[in-house]
């Protein structure tokens, strides 16, 4: 039974790679057994879910896209306090040190 599962997974992976290639995109994959390769994005996705997605009920994909765009461009990149910036917002950090 294990072989059959692996074959299906491999087929889906090949099909996915084909679709990615067809639209001209590049699949991003980390190295095997290295959780740190994608740590920055994992952290961002965690914040996105906790600060936005878990509290909203969306009616359409367009609502999801608009909500995430607003979160990133208005809140996350301008207002949200970032520990790496000494708990300043990116705009405040830029204003102080630019």
Secondary structure, DSSP 8 states (H G I E B T S, - for coil): -HHHHHHHHHHHHHHHHHHHHHTT-------TT-GGGGHHHHHHHHHHHHHTGGG---SSHHHHHHHHHHIIIIIITTTSEEGGGTSEEHHHHHHHH-
